[in-house]
Amino acid sequence: MKILFLVSVLVGFAATAAGARFYPWVALERLPSHTSVVANGGRSEQFLIRLPADRISSHGGADTGLRGTPYPDGSRLPDALAEQPLLVEQFKVRDRSGSVVGVAARHWTEAEGEGATTWLLALPGRGTLALAARGESRRAVDRALASGGWRRGESWSGEMDVVAAGAESESARVVGGRAEFADLDGRYTETWKIAGVGASGEMRGTIQLDTVTFRRAGLT
């Protein structure tokens, strides 16, 4: 049921983006991309999210930790989902130069005792990019911060990198896309680079998404 919910949200988001593409009420300007060619013919691209400036909304179910604190204040998940291990976040997305180039939705839940994460990046003028990973445990950022001395209700500053997906794992994958990102496979790494936490729980730092993509075999 939870997986079905996540899939339906992503499909709805993708359908909206696709509709905007195929019925272009407004001709969107394509912002320049900052990509690098990798040795075996793929390309790498980095996306950044600055916290707290780029956070649009955040809603967490039961026991999802610091990141599940409702934002904006007073917002909440539907009652049917409020007690589930579910985290829904939305952000503005920047390129590696710091320019805002789109928006992203991030969903996390537990499936069969294992964390599952999905991202959908919508980049006007370029298309949409879908990412998925397994393995991030519940309250992973909270536990990492606690190991560095953070305590809930207290302010904390320091440097903490939390790899939420990727690194040497093959479970963090590029799973689809539209327009410029159609017919691509690949992998990604998601790193939370935390520089501090306010007394109210507001995190400072960046989320870094490093992608490496390849055109699917057999396509020209």
Solvent accessible surface area in square Angstrom, and as a share of the most:
residue,aa,sasa,rsa
1,M,185,0.83
2,K,57,0.24
3,I,76,0.39
4,L,117,0.58
5,F,57,0.24
6,L,4,0.02
7,V,75,0.43
8,S,60,0.39
9,V,50,0.29
10,L,29,0.15
11,V,91,0.52
12,G,36,0.35
13,F,53,0.22
14,A,30,0.24
15,A,61,0.47
16,T,98,0.57
17,A,26,0.20
18,A,21,0.16
19,G,33,0.32
20,A,43,0.33
21,R,131,0.48
22,F,133,0.56
23,Y,136,0.52
24,P,89,0.56
25,W,184,0.65
26,V,104,0.60
27,A,98,0.76
28,L,100,0.50
29,E,133,0.60
30,R,112,0.41
31,L,62,0.31
32,P,92,0.58
33,S,37,0.24
34,H,56,0.25
35,T,50,0.29
36,S,47,0.31
37,V,129,0.74
38,V,39,0.22
39,A,117,0.91
40,N,112,0.58
41,G,65,0.62
42,G,5,0.05
43,R,65,0.24
44,S,30,0.19
45,E,13,0.06
46,Q,50,0.22
47,F,1,0.01
48,L,28,0.14
49,I,0,0.00
50,R,105,0.38
51,L,18,0.09
52,P,51,0.32
53,A,69,0.54
54,D,0,0.00
55,R,54,0.20
56,I,73,0.37
57,S,13,0.08
58,S,0,0.00
59,H,33,0.15
60,G,22,0.21
61,G,11,0.11
62,A,38,0.29
63,D,78,0.40
64,T,10,0.06
65,G,14,0.13
66,L,7,0.03
67,R,17,0.06
68,G,8,0.07
69,T,65,0.38
70,P,60,0.38
71,Y,81,0.31
72,P,73,0.46
73,D,135,0.70
74,G,76,0.73
75,S,32,0.21
76,R,163,0.59
77,L,16,0.08
78,P,84,0.53
79,D,110,0.57
80,A,87,0.67
81,L,23,0.12
82,A,24,0.18
83,E,130,0.58
84,Q,62,0.27
85,P,18,0.11
86,L,2,0.01
87,L,5,0.03
88,V,22,0.13
89,E,4,0.02
90,Q,73,0.33
91,F,1,0.00
92,K,71,0.30
93,V,0,0.00
94,R,33,0.12
95,D,10,0.05
96,R,121,0.44
97,S,74,0.48
98,G,12,0.11
99,S,58,0.37
100,V,66,0.38
101,V,13,0.07
102,G,8,0.07
103,V,62,0.35
104,A,2,0.02
105,A,2,0.01
106,R,1,0.00
107,H,3,0.01
108,W,8,0.03
109,T,0,0.00
110,E,38,0.17
111,A,15,0.12
112,E,177,0.79
113,G,75,0.72
114,E,74,0.33
115,G,4,0.04
116,A,9,0.07
117,T,3,0.02
118,T,23,0.14
119,W,0,0.00
120,L,6,0.03
121,L,0,0.00
122,A,15,0.12
123,L,3,0.01
124,P,65,0.41
125,G,36,0.34
126,R,14,0.05
127,G,15,0.15
128,T,5,0.03
129,L,2,0.01
130,A,17,0.13
131,L,1,0.01
132,A,27,0.21
133,A,6,0.05
134,R,103,0.38
135,G,47,0.45
136,E,15,0.07
137,S,51,0.33
138,R,68,0.25
139,R,80,0.29
140,A,20,0.15
141,V,2,0.01
142,D,7,0.03
143,R,128,0.47
144,A,24,0.18
145,L,0,0.00
146,A,42,0.33
147,S,97,0.63
148,G,37,0.36
149,G,43,0.41
150,W,16,0.06
151,R,130,0.48
152,R,139,0.51
153,G,54,0.52
154,E,98,0.44
155,S,83,0.53
156,W,35,0.12
157,S,83,0.54
158,G,31,0.30
159,E,165,0.74
160,M,36,0.16
161,D,87,0.45
162,V,15,0.08
163,V,79,0.45
164,A,10,0.08
165,A,10,0.08
166,G,8,0.08
167,A,70,0.55
168,E,172,0.77
169,S,52,0.34
170,E,120,0.54
171,S,46,0.30
172,A,0,0.00
173,R,85,0.31
174,V,5,0.03
175,V,81,0.46
176,G,15,0.15
177,G,24,0.23
178,R,96,0.35
179,A,33,0.26
180,E,55,0.24
181,F,4,0.02
182,A,35,0.27
183,D,54,0.28
184,L,18,0.09
185,D,57,0.30
186,G,1,0.01
187,R,105,0.38
188,Y,5,0.02
189,T,34,0.20
190,E,0,0.00
191,T,13,0.08
192,W,2,0.01
193,K,73,0.31
194,I,5,0.02
195,A,52,0.40
196,G,0,0.00
197,V,0,0.00
198,G,18,0.17
199,A,63,0.49
200,S,103,0.67
201,G,18,0.17
202,E,79,0.35
203,M,18,0.08
204,R,99,0.36
205,G,17,0.16
206,T,40,0.23
207,I,0,0.00
208,Q,34,0.15
209,L,0,0.00
210,D,45,0.23
211,T,5,0.03
212,V,26,0.15
213,T,7,0.04
214,F,51,0.21
215,R,125,0.46
216,R,91,0.33
217,A,107,0.83
218,G,83,0.80
219,L,80,0.40
220,T,160,0.93
